[in-house]
Amino acid sequence: MTNGGGVDLTADTTTRSGGKGDSNRAQRGRSGSGTSTAPKECAHGDPAKPGVTTIPCGNGSFLPLARNGVAAAPCAECSPATIVRVSDLQNFPAYAAPAGMEPGGWAIVGLAANFWATASAQISQGLLLGESAQVMFTPIGYRWNYGDGSTSASADGGASWKDLGLAEFSATDTSHVYTAKGTFTVVLTVDYRADYTFGDQDWRPVEGIVTVPSTPFTVVAARESTVLVAEDCRANPRGPGC
């Protein structure tokens, strides 16, 4: 499940409560000794939604994890009273996306300032019950708070004027026009879709959206001044009026 800026994954393994079992093998989710024929499938929960709560009906002291995606009908051997669960919970965080703007750190009142983010898909990995687990975060939305009471949302992170082939101060999908002078704190929040895989499972979606704010940064908005001078200020920066 989603949890703030990341995803919590929980893994379960099961054993017979009446037998000694093998806790190490149970945690690895491997099958115990016995017949080599495929066991009957037993549903501990909703048979229409098989997953880690669907287990094979073994005759020994150990019940391995079920094969994913195999529906089954309930059977007598799978009594909740005979099941012991071991759970492992891990948090897989998503990391904040770098954000930038141009002109760097300042804006001209009445003209567009351009903002962008360089978010990309990222994978966080770890172990659950000794098995490899991964969560992949894919950006699906970008929300800007420009600090002056204005906000915007876009499906992509935007890009610089140069990368877009636009002149400076051109309007973009992620640009903003400040209407007053001041110092403003800008915050970007990226929404991520999450998918997970555990052991040899295929990727599966995680319900919910992971929201991760980036580090705030400051923009100073000022008014533009145009002054006529007698000299070329680029050739003589110390000239009158330069």
SVG drawing of the C-alpha trace seen along z (x, -y; Angstrom):
<svg xmlns="http://www.w3.org/2000/svg" viewBox="-14 -59 49 98">
<polyline fill="none" stroke="black" stroke-width="0.4" points="0.0,0.0 1.1,-3.6 2.5,-5.3 3.4,-9.0 6.3,-9.2 6.7,-5.5 5.1,-2.0 4.8,0.5 5.1,4.2 4.1,7.0 4.9,10.7 3.4,13.7 4.5,17.3 2.5,20.2 3.2,23.3 1.1,25.9 0.6,24.9 0.8,28.5 4.1,29.4 7.6,28.3 8.2,27.1 11.4,25.4 11.2,21.7 14.2,20.9 12.6,22.7 9.3,21.2 10.7,17.7 12.2,18.5 8.9,19.8 10.3,23.1 8.3,26.4 9.0,29.1 9.8,32.7 7.2,35.3 5.3,36.3 6.5,34.8 3.0,34.6 1.4,31.1 -0.7,30.5 -4.3,29.4 -4.8,25.7 -6.5,24.4 -7.9,20.8 -7.5,19.1 -9.6,16.1 -11.5,15.1 -11.0,17.7 -11.7,15.1 -8.7,13.1 -5.8,15.5 -2.4,14.2 -0.1,14.9 -3.2,16.0 -3.9,18.9 -1.9,22.0 -1.4,25.6 -3.0,28.2 0.0,30.2 0.1,33.2 3.3,32.5 4.2,29.8 5.0,27.1 2.8,25.3 4.7,23.4 3.5,20.2 0.9,20.5 1.6,20.1 0.4,16.6 -2.8,16.2 -4.1,19.8 -7.7,19.7 -8.9,22.6 -11.9,23.8 -11.7,24.0 -11.0,27.4 -11.3,28.9 -7.6,29.0 -7.2,25.2 -8.7,24.3 -7.6,20.9 -7.0,22.5 -4.2,24.6 -2.3,21.7 0.6,19.8 1.7,16.6 5.0,14.9 5.0,11.3 7.6,9.0 7.0,5.3 9.4,3.0 9.0,-0.5 10.3,-1.4 10.7,-5.1 10.4,-7.3 12.9,-10.1 12.2,-13.7 12.6,-14.9 15.2,-17.7 13.5,-20.9 14.8,-24.1 13.7,-27.4 14.9,-30.1 16.1,-32.8 18.0,-31.2 16.4,-32.3 14.7,-35.4 11.8,-36.5 10.6,-39.7 7.1,-40.9 4.7,-40.5 7.0,-38.0 7.0,-34.3 9.4,-32.4 9.9,-28.8 9.9,-25.9 10.7,-22.2 11.4,-18.9 13.6,-16.0 11.7,-13.2 12.0,-9.7 11.0,-6.2 12.9,-4.9 13.2,-1.5 13.6,-0.9 14.6,2.6 15.1,4.7 14.3,8.0 11.0,9.5 11.3,12.8 14.7,13.3 13.3,12.8 14.0,10.0 11.3,7.3 11.2,4.2 8.9,1.2 8.9,-0.9 7.7,-4.5 6.6,-6.1 5.8,-9.9 2.3,-10.6 1.7,-14.2 3.5,-17.4 1.9,-20.0 3.6,-23.4 2.9,-25.9 4.5,-29.2 4.4,-30.9 2.1,-33.8 -1.2,-31.9 -1.0,-30.4 -0.7,-26.7 -0.6,-24.6 -0.7,-20.9 0.8,-19.2 1.2,-15.6 4.9,-16.1 7.8,-17.9 8.5,-20.5 11.9,-21.5 14.2,-24.5 13.5,-27.1 16.6,-25.9 15.4,-22.3 12.0,-23.4 13.5,-25.6 11.8,-28.8 13.1,-32.3 13.6,-33.5 10.5,-34.5 8.3,-32.4 5.2,-30.8 5.4,-27.1 3.1,-24.4 5.0,-24.9 5.7,-28.6 4.3,-31.2 3.9,-35.0 4.4,-36.9 2.2,-40.0 4.0,-41.7 7.4,-42.2 8.5,-40.0 10.4,-36.9 8.4,-33.7 9.0,-30.1 8.3,-27.5 7.4,-23.9 7.0,-21.1 5.1,-17.9 5.3,-14.9 2.7,-12.1 3.9,-8.6 2.2,-5.4 3.7,-2.4 4.1,1.2 5.8,4.0 7.4,7.4 8.3,10.0 10.4,13.1 9.7,14.4 6.3,12.7 5.4,10.4 4.9,6.7 1.7,5.8 0.1,2.4 -0.1,0.8 -3.4,-0.9 -3.1,-4.6 -0.8,-7.4 2.6,-8.3 3.1,-12.0 6.7,-13.3 7.4,-17.1 10.8,-18.4 13.0,-20.7 11.5,-24.3 13.5,-27.0 13.3,-30.8 12.4,-33.1 12.8,-36.9 10.5,-38.8 11.4,-42.4 10.2,-44.9 12.1,-45.4 14.0,-48.8 15.1,-50.1 17.5,-53.0 19.0,-54.8 22.7,-55.4 25.3,-57.0 27.6,-54.0 27.5,-50.3 27.4,-48.8 28.7,-45.5 31.8,-47.2 32.2,-49.5 30.3,-48.2 31.5,-51.2 30.0,-53.8 27.4,-56.3 24.1,-54.6 25.6,-51.1"/>
</svg>
